[in-house]
Amino acid sequence: MEAPFEQLLDQIEIPVTAIIGDIENQKSPTSLLGQVDYIPGSSSSDLAELQKVFQKTDQRVFQLALECISKVPQAQYLLFTSVYELEPLVMDTMKDTFQFPVYPIGPAIPYSELEGNFSGTNDSHMVPEYLQWLDSQPKGSVLYISLGSFLSVSSTQMDEIFAGLQDSGVRFLWVARGEASRLKDTWSDDRGLVLPWCDQLKVLCHSSIDGFWTHCGWNSTLEAVFAGVPMLTFPLFLDQDPNSKQILEDWRIGREVRRGGTEENLLTRQEIAKLVQKFMDLESNEGEEMRRRARELGNICQQAIAEGGSSTTNLDAFIRDISLGVRH
């Protein structure tokens, strides 16, 4: 567009004193307005959305990811920490693409430890405080929040989230990592709990949890799907944007937390309060359908890891192949 625009300016008799650009697409050039619908095994994506993955990712991390991917053709086996039934088209495409076996063995999370869940034991000294607190909350009433351990949001955004949660009236349990002690000092209401760490899978599987505000890291995503919990997606970098897209569009078990319209791209407390209230509205048709879908996917994960399930079968096949020295 640059050359035609310059030619147009040359043809105008009256000198141009101002040029007003359409800010609707902000920094995205028109070449990024198309759709990427030609990647085998993948649903269509906006080119501008894919651009975010590169813009938000540290180049060193991105290069490391590329190096890992470039070595895939040298592999003899390929294991995926996913469940075949969650991504059948992707897995079938991978199997058709490579000459070696592809084993989806997910969700590859410590679900066996759930058998040791202390909730319900008579010895309260063995029960972590946060599980005791969850035991005291009504069923399906608590929003769990964790925005990752590797990269999180700014302190200013943390404060807005905290204020929005207070204004929303929604019960919540928030793992705020290094900000936990600072936030706890300003909070005395038993409607919410802020802490630096928790056993996330046990929390997600607790009966009082009915929503997860997440950064969409793959492990967190799989844990929520396994637990049958819908998600508020708040991706920060790397694969988290595509994971969010899968949650929202492919699985239809979540809502997106859109960035704020402020200069700092800040999500305000008013926006947060409104969003959280809507997400935790269990009586809306949309919320009911989203939770039904989440439970359905949770059952799929449970079946995959059961005896004879797809993930168990694939893991057994992988162990058998390497034990027998089968090379591909």
Residue frames as qw, qx, qy, qz and C-alpha x, y, z in Angstrom:
[[0.000, 0.884, 0.467, 0.000, 0.00, 0.00, 0.00],
 [0.397, -0.630, 0.028, 0.667, 2.97, 2.36, 0.51],
 [0.284, -0.049, 0.507, 0.812, 3.75, 3.09, -3.18],
 [0.003, 0.608, 0.660, 0.442, 0.10, 3.65, -4.30],
 [0.296, -0.837, -0.381, 0.260, -0.43, 5.97, -1.33],
 [0.373, -0.481, 0.188, 0.771, 2.63, 8.03, -2.25],
 [0.193, 0.232, 0.625, 0.720, 1.39, 8.27, -5.84],
 [0.127, -0.772, -0.608, -0.136, -1.98, 9.49, -4.58],
 [0.349, -0.762, -0.150, 0.524, -0.31, 12.21, -2.53],
 [0.351, -0.205, 0.409, 0.817, 1.72, 13.33, -5.57],
 [0.089, 0.439, 0.685, 0.575, -1.48, 13.75, -7.61],
 [0.191, -0.814, -0.519, 0.179, -3.25, 15.97, -5.08],
 [0.315, 0.685, 0.068, 0.653, -2.93, 19.65, -6.01],
 [0.378, -0.816, 0.121, -0.419, -3.55, 20.99, -2.50],
 [0.299, 0.430, -0.764, 0.377, -0.63, 20.15, -0.21],
 [0.735, -0.416, -0.531, -0.071, -1.45, 17.57, 2.43],
 [0.073, -0.650, 0.411, -0.635, -1.11, 19.05, 5.91],
 [0.505, -0.299, 0.660, -0.468, -2.48, 16.17, 7.98],
 [0.550, 0.075, -0.781, -0.286, -2.99, 12.43, 7.62],
 [0.623, -0.298, 0.427, -0.584, -5.50, 10.71, 9.89],
 [0.302, 0.177, -0.929, -0.118, -5.03, 6.98, 10.30],
 [0.772, -0.332, -0.269, -0.470, -7.84, 4.58, 11.23],
 [0.095, -0.488, 0.762, -0.415, -6.94, 3.35, 14.71],
 [0.879, -0.121, -0.003, -0.460, -9.50, 0.55, 14.68],
 [0.958, 0.106, -0.233, 0.126, -6.77, -2.00, 14.03],
 [0.523, -0.809, 0.214, 0.160, -4.23, -0.12, 16.14],
 [0.175, -0.693, 0.618, 0.327, -0.73, -1.40, 15.35],
 [0.661, 0.097, 0.733, 0.131, -1.83, -4.29, 13.15],
 [0.118, 0.351, -0.497, -0.785, -1.21, -3.72, 9.42],
 [0.750, 0.242, -0.019, -0.616, -3.91, -4.71, 6.95],
 [0.546, 0.352, -0.748, -0.137, -1.83, -7.75, 5.97],
 [0.050, 0.105, -0.898, 0.424, -2.60, -9.23, 9.40],
 [0.553, 0.057, 0.241, -0.795, -6.37, -9.09, 9.01],
 [0.659, 0.173, -0.603, -0.414, -6.61, -12.45, 7.22],
 [0.873, -0.299, 0.241, -0.300, -7.32, -15.93, 8.47],
 [0.083, 0.467, -0.878, -0.063, -4.85, -18.78, 8.86],
 [0.840, 0.033, 0.273, -0.468, -6.90, -21.80, 7.87],
 [0.767, 0.483, -0.409, -0.106, -4.27, -23.97, 6.21],
 [0.076, -0.512, 0.807, -0.285, -2.43, -25.53, 9.16],
 [0.626, -0.070, -0.739, -0.239, -3.23, -29.28, 9.13],
 [0.516, -0.310, -0.747, 0.283, -5.15, -30.41, 12.19],
 [0.163, -0.279, -0.373, 0.870, -5.79, -26.86, 13.41],
 [0.172, 0.798, 0.575, -0.058, -8.93, -24.76, 13.34],
 [0.349, 0.698, 0.163, 0.604, -8.88, -21.35, 11.66],
 [0.470, -0.588, -0.265, 0.602, -7.12, -18.49, 13.49],
 [0.190, 0.980, 0.057, 0.004, -6.86, -14.74, 13.00],
 [0.709, 0.396, -0.189, 0.551, -3.39, -13.81, 11.76],
 [0.076, -0.730, 0.233, -0.637, -3.35, -10.88, 14.18],
 [0.803, -0.529, 0.121, -0.246, -3.99, -13.28, 17.08],
 [0.942, 0.046, -0.057, 0.327, -1.04, -15.42, 16.06],
 [0.371, 0.671, -0.202, 0.609, 1.10, -12.30, 15.93],
 [0.495, -0.753, 0.172, -0.398, 0.46, -11.79, 19.65],
 [0.962, -0.233, 0.006, 0.145, 2.25, -15.06, 20.39],
 [0.717, 0.303, -0.067, 0.624, 5.46, -13.67, 18.89],
 [0.020, 0.751, -0.068, 0.657, 5.06, -10.16, 20.29],
 [0.614, -0.682, 0.129, -0.377, 4.51, -11.25, 23.89],
 [0.971, -0.173, -0.008, 0.163, 7.19, -13.95, 23.97],
 [0.325, -0.789, 0.438, 0.282, 10.78, -13.34, 25.02],
 [0.634, 0.620, -0.408, -0.217, 12.95, -14.07, 21.98],
 [0.011, 0.461, -0.875, 0.149, 15.25, -16.37, 23.95],
 [0.562, 0.077, 0.722, -0.395, 12.30, -18.47, 25.04],
 [0.728, 0.549, 0.051, -0.407, 10.91, -18.41, 21.52],
 [0.410, 0.626, -0.652, -0.124, 14.22, -19.56, 20.02],
 [0.240, -0.267, 0.899, -0.251, 14.42, -22.38, 22.56],
 [0.694, 0.295, 0.497, -0.429, 10.94, -23.51, 21.55],
 [0.653, 0.645, -0.251, -0.306, 11.93, -23.45, 17.87],
 [0.132, 0.541, -0.830, 0.024, 15.04, -25.52, 18.59],
 [0.473, -0.036, 0.814, -0.336, 12.93, -28.14, 20.37],
 [0.730, 0.488, 0.256, -0.404, 10.46, -28.30, 17.50],
 [0.465, 0.692, -0.493, -0.247, 13.25, -28.57, 14.91],
 [0.062, -0.400, 0.910, -0.091, 14.51, -31.75, 16.59],
 [0.754, 0.089, 0.408, -0.507, 11.16, -33.56, 16.37],
 [0.807, 0.446, -0.289, -0.259, 11.99, -35.29, 13.03],
 [0.299, 0.495, -0.789, 0.206, 14.96, -36.95, 14.77],
 [0.558, -0.275, 0.560, -0.548, 12.71, -38.61, 17.35],
 [0.187, 0.039, -0.967, -0.169, 11.83, -42.29, 17.51],
 [0.195, -0.580, -0.787, 0.071, 8.71, -41.75, 19.60],
 [0.045, -0.348, 0.007, -0.936, 6.56, -38.70, 20.34],
 [0.249, -0.476, -0.785, 0.310, 4.61, -38.37, 23.58],
 [0.124, -0.495, -0.159, -0.845, 1.90, -35.74, 24.04],
 [0.058, -0.195, -0.735, 0.646, 0.59, -34.71, 27.44],
 [0.477, 0.077, -0.075, -0.872, -2.91, -34.49, 26.02],
 [0.552, 0.163, 0.773, -0.265, -5.91, -36.76, 25.65],
 [0.185, 0.098, 0.768, 0.605, -6.76, -38.12, 22.22],
 [0.039, 0.663, 0.742, 0.095, -10.48, -37.44, 22.61],
 [0.115, -0.803, -0.195, 0.551, -9.80, -33.78, 23.44],
 [0.140, 0.731, -0.371, -0.555, -7.81, -33.19, 20.24],
 [0.816, 0.146, 0.556, 0.064, -8.56, -36.03, 17.80],
 [0.612, 0.784, 0.068, 0.070, -7.91, -34.04, 14.62],
 [0.026, -0.874, 0.483, -0.049, -4.54, -32.79, 15.88],
 [0.599, -0.391, 0.699, -0.006, -3.46, -36.25, 16.99],
 [0.815, 0.378, 0.437, 0.048, -4.55, -37.92, 13.75],
 [0.438, 0.887, -0.137, 0.058, -2.67, -35.27, 11.77],
 [0.250, -0.750, 0.612, -0.028, 0.47, -35.88, 13.81],
 [0.748, -0.102, 0.656, 0.012, 0.22, -39.62, 13.26],
 [0.737, 0.610, 0.281, 0.079, -0.16, -39.11, 9.51],
 [0.211, 0.945, -0.246, 0.035, 2.71, -36.61, 9.37],
 [0.193, -0.694, 0.690, -0.067, 5.46, -38.51, 11.18],
 [0.695, 0.257, -0.655, -0.150, 6.96, -41.91, 10.45],
 [0.253, 0.103, -0.838, 0.473, 7.26, -42.78, 14.14],
 [0.328, -0.566, -0.756, -0.016, 4.53, -43.52, 16.72],
 [0.121, -0.423, 0.133, -0.888, 2.64, -40.68, 18.40],
 [0.422, -0.370, -0.804, 0.197, 1.29, -41.39, 21.88],
 [0.278, -0.580, 0.044, -0.765, -1.17, -38.99, 23.57],
 [0.548, -0.153, -0.764, 0.306, -0.79, -40.05, 27.21],
 [0.087, -0.313, 0.262, -0.909, -2.40, -37.11, 29.01],
 [0.005, 0.972, 0.041, 0.232, -3.52, -35.47, 31.08],
 [0.693, 0.219, -0.365, 0.582, -0.17, -36.39, 32.74],
 [0.229, -0.645, 0.242, -0.687, -1.07, -34.68, 36.00],
 [0.118, 0.189, -0.881, 0.418, -0.76, -36.13, 39.55],
 [0.643, -0.279, -0.221, -0.678, -4.35, -37.37, 39.71],
 [0.716, -0.127, -0.677, 0.115, -3.32, -40.47, 41.67],
 [0.233, 0.069, -0.544, 0.803, -2.55, -38.18, 44.63],
 [0.452, -0.329, -0.120, -0.821, -6.22, -37.24, 44.82],
 [0.747, -0.281, -0.598, -0.072, -6.79, -40.50, 46.67],
 [0.530, -0.199, -0.502, 0.654, -4.86, -38.91, 49.52],
 [0.104, -0.598, -0.140, -0.782, -7.09, -35.83, 49.65],
 [0.202, -0.048, -0.717, 0.666, -7.20, -34.84, 53.32],
 [0.404, -0.171, -0.029, -0.898, -10.60, -33.19, 52.97],
 [0.797, -0.240, -0.327, -0.448, -13.08, -35.01, 55.14],
 [0.611, 0.049, -0.691, 0.383, -10.58, -36.54, 57.58],
 [0.547, -0.758, -0.353, -0.026, -11.28, -36.26, 61.29],
 [0.635, -0.405, -0.048, 0.657, -7.76, -34.98, 62.01],
 [0.228, 0.958, 0.174, -0.004, -7.98, -31.26, 61.26],
 [0.374, -0.758, 0.378, 0.377, -4.23, -30.87, 61.88],
 [0.556, -0.036, 0.686, 0.468, -3.57, -32.83, 58.69],
 [0.382, 0.732, 0.529, 0.196, -5.86, -30.68, 56.57],
 [0.347, 0.116, 0.081, 0.927, -4.30, -27.57, 54.98],
 [0.083, 0.440, 0.395, -0.802, -6.02, -24.36, 56.01],
 [0.306, 0.259, -0.351, -0.847, -7.20, -23.60, 52.50],
 [0.351, -0.141, -0.874, -0.304, -8.91, -27.00, 52.18],
 [0.121, -0.425, -0.745, 0.500, -10.63, -26.43, 55.53],
 [0.173, 0.400, 0.062, -0.898, -11.78, -23.06, 54.20],
 [0.353, 0.092, -0.652, -0.664, -13.10, -24.68, 51.00],
 [0.236, -0.264, -0.932, 0.078, -14.94, -27.28, 53.10],
 [0.006, -0.479, -0.554, 0.681, -16.80, -24.43, 54.81],
 [0.213, 0.301, -0.245, -0.896, -17.99, -22.86, 51.53],
 [0.742, 0.342, 0.349, -0.459, -21.24, -23.70, 49.70],
 [0.673, 0.106, 0.653, 0.332, -21.00, -26.17, 46.83],
 [0.465, 0.508, 0.483, 0.541, -20.10, -24.59, 43.49],
 [0.102, -0.957, -0.261, 0.072, -19.65, -21.10, 44.93],
 [0.455, -0.721, 0.250, 0.460, -15.90, -20.35, 44.77],
 [0.624, 0.767, -0.131, 0.075, -13.79, -18.88, 41.96],
 [0.785, -0.383, 0.205, 0.441, -10.19, -20.14, 42.01],
 [0.355, 0.927, -0.120, 0.010, -7.55, -17.74, 40.63],
 [0.678, -0.451, 0.374, 0.444, -3.96, -18.47, 39.65],
 [0.489, 0.856, -0.072, -0.154, -2.09, -16.56, 36.97],
 [0.837, 0.412, -0.254, 0.256, 1.02, -18.71, 36.80],
 [0.705, -0.631, 0.069, 0.316, 4.35, -18.98, 38.56],
 [0.678, 0.086, 0.267, 0.680, 6.75, -18.20, 35.71],
 [0.102, 0.164, 0.173, 0.966, 5.26, -14.89, 34.58],
 [0.049, -0.651, -0.715, 0.250, 2.41, -12.95, 36.13],
 [0.135, 0.838, 0.321, 0.420, 0.78, -9.54, 35.93],
 [0.231, 0.465, -0.286, 0.806, 1.98, -6.21, 37.34],
 [0.174, -0.255, -0.694, 0.651, 1.36, -5.11, 40.93],
 [0.285, 0.152, 0.015, -0.946, -0.99, -2.42, 39.61],
 [0.583, -0.038, -0.599, -0.548, -3.06, -5.04, 37.80],
 [0.398, -0.158, -0.855, 0.294, -2.99, -7.22, 40.91],
 [0.045, 0.205, 0.467, -0.859, -4.50, -4.36, 42.92],
 [0.477, 0.105, -0.243, -0.838, -7.26, -3.88, 40.33],
 [0.562, -0.076, -0.796, -0.211, -8.05, -7.59, 40.35],
 [0.264, -0.179, -0.773, 0.548, -8.18, -7.60, 44.14],
 [0.223, 0.199, 0.246, -0.922, -10.48, -4.58, 44.27],
 [0.536, 0.068, -0.483, -0.689, -12.71, -6.04, 41.56],
 [0.473, -0.126, -0.871, 0.042, -13.03, -9.33, 43.42],
 [0.071, -0.229, -0.633, 0.736, -14.03, -7.50, 46.59],
 [0.353, 0.213, 0.000, -0.911, -16.63, -5.44, 44.74],
 [0.441, 0.031, -0.742, -0.503, -18.04, -8.48, 42.93],
 [0.692, -0.275, 0.320, -0.585, -19.32, -10.20, 46.06],
 [0.894, 0.193, -0.382, -0.131, -18.07, -13.53, 44.67],
 [0.772, -0.541, 0.329, 0.058, -16.28, -16.02, 46.93],
 [0.657, 0.668, -0.338, 0.081, -12.72, -16.63, 45.77],
 [0.795, -0.464, 0.251, 0.299, -9.46, -18.41, 46.51],
 [0.470, 0.864, -0.168, 0.066, -6.48, -16.65, 44.94],
 [0.831, -0.232, 0.119, 0.490, -2.91, -17.94, 44.67],
 [0.204, 0.978, -0.008, 0.038, -1.05, -14.64, 44.35],
 [0.799, 0.258, -0.216, 0.499, 2.52, -15.95, 44.79],
 [0.481, 0.022, -0.295, 0.825, 4.85, -13.18, 46.00],
 [0.171, -0.390, -0.072, -0.902, 2.02, -10.64, 46.29],
 [0.551, -0.448, -0.692, -0.128, 0.01, -12.79, 48.72],
 [0.448, -0.394, -0.507, 0.622, 1.26, -11.29, 52.00],
 [0.045, -0.047, 0.029, 0.997, 0.82, -7.72, 50.77],
 [0.405, -0.286, -0.500, -0.710, -2.74, -8.36, 49.59],
 [0.553, -0.409, -0.719, 0.099, -3.69, -10.32, 52.72],
 [0.285, -0.195, -0.405, 0.847, -2.77, -7.32, 54.88],
 [0.239, 0.043, -0.072, -0.967, -5.62, -5.35, 53.29],
 [0.602, -0.142, -0.583, -0.527, -8.24, -8.12, 53.45],
 [0.197, -0.174, 0.774, -0.576, -10.24, -9.34, 56.44],
 [0.748, 0.098, 0.008, -0.657, -13.42, -10.71, 54.85],
 [0.514, -0.183, 0.837, -0.028, -13.89, -14.49, 55.12],
 [0.740, 0.558, 0.207, -0.313, -15.53, -14.46, 51.68],
 [0.685, 0.664, -0.289, 0.079, -12.08, -14.73, 50.08],
 [0.793, -0.493, 0.254, 0.252, -8.72, -16.33, 50.76],
 [0.467, 0.820, -0.326, 0.055, -5.34, -15.18, 49.40],
 [0.803, -0.458, 0.351, 0.150, -2.28, -17.43, 49.69],
 [0.029, 0.721, -0.574, -0.386, 1.13, -17.97, 48.06],
 [0.245, 0.252, -0.897, -0.267, 0.65, -21.64, 47.09],
 [0.753, -0.043, 0.422, -0.504, -1.82, -24.50, 47.10],
 [0.367, -0.011, 0.900, 0.236, -2.21, -28.01, 45.74],
 [0.327, 0.251, -0.241, -0.878, -3.94, -26.81, 42.60],
 [0.397, -0.054, -0.822, -0.404, -5.40, -30.12, 41.42],
 [0.207, -0.353, -0.839, 0.359, -6.96, -30.84, 44.81],
 [0.128, 0.390, 0.249, -0.877, -8.42, -27.34, 44.87],
 [0.362, 0.181, -0.478, -0.780, -9.86, -27.63, 41.36],
 [0.423, -0.144, -0.870, -0.207, -11.42, -31.00, 42.22],
 [0.006, 0.199, 0.695, -0.691, -13.04, -29.64, 45.40],
 [0.073, 0.594, 0.788, 0.147, -16.84, -29.49, 45.29],
 [0.065, -0.812, -0.306, 0.492, -16.96, -25.81, 46.27],
 [0.168, -0.426, 0.425, 0.781, -14.94, -24.71, 43.18],
 [0.561, 0.588, 0.581, -0.045, -16.96, -23.81, 40.10],
 [0.457, 0.883, 0.020, 0.104, -14.63, -21.57, 38.10],
 [0.743, -0.307, 0.161, 0.573, -10.94, -21.01, 37.37],
 [0.249, 0.958, -0.100, -0.096, -9.38, -17.69, 36.32],
 [0.843, -0.208, 0.337, 0.364, -6.22, -18.91, 34.60],
 [0.005, -0.722, 0.430, 0.542, -3.25, -17.78, 32.52],
 [0.869, 0.417, -0.024, -0.266, -3.91, -20.85, 30.31],
 [0.053, -0.560, 0.824, 0.070, -0.64, -22.67, 30.89],
 [0.625, 0.096, -0.677, -0.376, -1.05, -26.17, 29.47],
 [0.294, -0.052, -0.884, 0.359, -0.74, -28.00, 32.82],
 [0.217, 0.197, 0.472, -0.832, -3.29, -25.69, 34.44],
 [0.561, 0.180, -0.312, -0.745, -5.59, -26.08, 31.45],
 [0.559, 0.034, -0.815, -0.151, -5.47, -29.87, 31.62],
 [0.127, -0.106, -0.799, 0.578, -6.02, -29.87, 35.38],
 [0.385, 0.204, 0.228, -0.871, -9.13, -27.72, 34.97],
 [0.630, 0.151, -0.519, -0.558, -10.47, -29.93, 32.17],
 [0.410, 0.017, -0.897, 0.162, -9.80, -33.04, 34.27],
 [0.008, 0.197, 0.678, -0.709, -11.68, -31.47, 37.19],
 [0.054, 0.609, 0.740, 0.280, -14.59, -30.43, 34.95],
 [0.181, -0.714, -0.287, 0.612, -14.19, -26.73, 35.85],
 [0.442, 0.803, 0.277, 0.288, -14.93, -23.88, 33.37],
 [0.603, -0.224, -0.011, 0.765, -12.30, -21.20, 32.87],
 [0.131, 0.975, 0.049, -0.173, -11.83, -17.45, 32.62],
 [0.830, 0.183, 0.124, 0.513, -8.91, -17.18, 30.21],
 [0.100, -0.979, 0.114, 0.138, -6.19, -14.56, 30.73],
 [0.896, 0.176, 0.060, 0.403, -3.23, -15.63, 28.52],
 [0.304, -0.869, 0.162, 0.356, 0.09, -13.88, 29.03],
 [0.136, 0.712, -0.587, -0.360, 2.59, -15.31, 26.52],
 [0.077, -0.292, 0.929, 0.215, 3.87, -18.19, 24.33],
 [0.185, -0.182, -0.905, -0.337, 1.34, -21.05, 23.92],
 [0.080, 0.350, 0.694, -0.625, -1.18, -19.53, 26.32],
 [0.390, 0.353, -0.096, -0.845, -3.04, -17.61, 23.59],
 [0.484, 0.105, -0.747, -0.443, -3.62, -20.74, 21.46],
 [0.182, -0.174, -0.916, 0.313, -4.61, -22.62, 24.63],
 [0.232, 0.342, 0.390, -0.823, -7.15, -19.89, 25.40],
 [0.469, 0.255, -0.417, -0.736, -8.55, -20.18, 21.88],
 [0.380, -0.018, -0.916, -0.127, -8.98, -23.91, 22.34],
 [0.023, -0.275, -0.766, 0.581, -10.81, -23.40, 25.64],
 [0.293, 0.408, 0.188, -0.844, -13.12, -20.75, 24.19],
 [0.525, 0.404, -0.345, -0.665, -13.78, -21.94, 20.65],
 [0.459, 0.187, -0.846, -0.197, -13.05, -25.65, 20.40],
 [0.257, -0.178, -0.895, 0.317, -14.13, -26.89, 23.82],
 [0.299, -0.566, -0.286, -0.713, -16.51, -24.01, 24.62],
 [0.662, -0.505, -0.516, 0.200, -15.88, -24.18, 28.37],
 [0.462, -0.373, -0.212, 0.776, -14.79, -20.64, 29.16],
 [0.169, 0.958, 0.229, 0.047, -15.00, -16.89, 28.78],
 [0.625, 0.341, -0.087, 0.697, -12.22, -14.50, 27.83],
 [0.337, -0.786, -0.189, 0.483, -10.83, -11.82, 30.12],
 [0.518, 0.700, 0.172, 0.459, -10.27, -9.03, 27.61],
 [0.494, -0.098, -0.182, 0.845, -7.52, -6.54, 28.29],
 [0.026, -0.784, -0.400, 0.474, -8.60, -3.11, 29.43],
 [0.455, 0.755, 0.287, 0.376, -8.84, -0.06, 27.22],
 [0.316, -0.916, 0.077, 0.235, -6.53, 2.10, 29.34],
 [0.354, 0.825, -0.440, -0.003, -3.13, 3.31, 28.15],
 [0.229, -0.517, 0.811, -0.151, -1.50, 0.70, 30.40],
 [0.577, 0.038, -0.739, -0.346, -3.73, -2.02, 28.90],
 [0.075, -0.107, 0.787, -0.603, -5.11, -2.37, 32.41],
 [0.398, -0.441, -0.747, -0.298, -8.22, -4.30, 33.31],
 [0.185, -0.438, 0.269, -0.838, -10.13, -2.07, 35.75],
 [0.119, 0.033, 0.857, -0.501, -11.82, -3.13, 38.98],
 [0.579, 0.301, 0.206, -0.729, -15.23, -2.24, 37.53],
 [0.639, 0.365, -0.548, -0.397, -14.64, -4.49, 34.51],
 [0.239, 0.206, -0.927, 0.202, -13.38, -7.29, 36.73],
 [0.336, 0.094, 0.669, -0.657, -16.33, -7.14, 39.13],
 [0.680, 0.351, -0.014, -0.644, -18.83, -7.28, 36.26],
 [0.553, 0.389, -0.703, -0.219, -16.96, -10.08, 34.48],
 [0.084, 0.154, -0.923, 0.341, -16.61, -12.24, 37.58],
 [0.487, 0.166, 0.503, -0.695, -20.27, -11.82, 38.54],
 [0.720, 0.383, -0.223, -0.534, -21.40, -12.89, 35.07],
 [0.447, 0.370, -0.813, -0.039, -19.00, -15.84, 34.93],
 [0.043, 0.042, -0.901, 0.429, -20.10, -17.19, 38.31],
 [0.601, 0.081, 0.131, -0.785, -23.81, -16.79, 37.54],
 [0.191, -0.079, 0.978, 0.039, -24.86, -20.44, 37.77],
 [0.447, 0.480, 0.647, -0.389, -28.45, -19.77, 36.76],
 [0.371, 0.629, -0.263, -0.631, -27.84, -18.30, 33.29],
 [0.926, 0.323, 0.144, -0.130, -28.40, -20.58, 30.30],
 [0.534, 0.721, -0.412, 0.161, -24.92, -19.80, 28.97],
 [0.187, -0.605, 0.689, -0.351, -23.27, -20.56, 32.30],
 [0.819, -0.087, 0.474, -0.311, -25.23, -23.77, 32.71],
 [0.880, 0.473, -0.037, -0.028, -24.27, -25.02, 29.23],
 [0.300, 0.745, -0.542, 0.248, -20.61, -24.09, 29.76],
 [0.409, -0.463, 0.699, -0.359, -20.51, -26.07, 33.00],
 [0.917, 0.144, 0.287, -0.236, -22.28, -29.02, 31.40],
 [0.727, 0.622, -0.275, 0.094, -19.60, -29.08, 28.69],
 [0.005, 0.690, -0.645, 0.328, -16.83, -28.83, 31.30],
 [0.699, -0.249, 0.588, -0.324, -18.23, -31.81, 33.21],
 [0.909, 0.387, 0.073, -0.133, -18.49, -33.74, 29.94],
 [0.525, 0.685, -0.460, 0.208, -14.82, -33.14, 29.12],
 [0.326, -0.566, 0.658, -0.375, -13.89, -34.06, 32.68],
 [0.880, -0.004, 0.404, -0.249, -15.60, -37.42, 32.21],
 [0.791, 0.580, -0.191, 0.030, -13.69, -37.91, 28.94],
 [0.154, 0.698, -0.625, 0.314, -10.41, -37.42, 30.82],
 [0.614, -0.346, 0.603, -0.374, -11.47, -39.84, 33.55],
 [0.936, 0.246, 0.196, -0.159, -12.30, -42.49, 30.95],
 [0.590, 0.708, -0.376, 0.101, -8.97, -41.94, 29.14],
 [0.030, 0.594, -0.722, 0.354, -6.92, -42.78, 32.24],
 [0.815, -0.184, 0.388, -0.390, -9.10, -45.71, 33.31],
 [0.485, -0.199, 0.825, 0.212, -8.10, -49.28, 32.49],
 [0.483, 0.423, 0.714, 0.280, -8.54, -49.73, 28.74],
 [0.165, 0.917, 0.180, -0.314, -8.82, -45.97, 28.18],
 [0.654, 0.725, -0.030, 0.214, -6.96, -44.26, 25.35],
 [0.007, 0.861, -0.442, 0.250, -4.20, -42.67, 27.45],
 [0.699, -0.426, 0.563, -0.116, -3.59, -45.81, 29.49],
 [0.899, 0.312, 0.294, 0.091, -3.45, -47.90, 26.32],
 [0.494, 0.819, -0.170, 0.237, -1.04, -45.48, 24.65],
 [0.261, -0.779, 0.531, -0.208, 1.26, -45.38, 27.69],
 [0.839, -0.176, 0.513, -0.032, 1.30, -49.18, 27.85],
 [0.813, 0.545, 0.136, 0.153, 2.14, -49.32, 24.13],
 [0.214, 0.884, -0.346, 0.230, 5.01, -46.86, 24.56],
 [0.511, -0.599, 0.596, -0.156, 6.47, -48.79, 27.50],
 [0.906, 0.106, 0.409, 0.014, 6.13, -52.04, 25.55],
 [0.667, 0.726, -0.041, 0.162, 7.88, -50.58, 22.49],
 [0.079, 0.830, -0.491, 0.251, 10.89, -49.21, 24.38],
 [0.699, -0.418, 0.557, -0.162, 11.13, -52.36, 26.51],
 [0.888, 0.236, 0.382, 0.101, 11.33, -54.51, 23.39],
 [0.372, -0.441, 0.412, 0.705, 13.71, -52.08, 21.74],
 [0.495, 0.631, 0.564, 0.197, 11.32, -51.40, 18.89],
 [0.214, -0.446, 0.177, 0.851, 12.85, -48.68, 16.69],
 [0.480, 0.732, 0.480, -0.057, 11.04, -46.65, 14.06]]
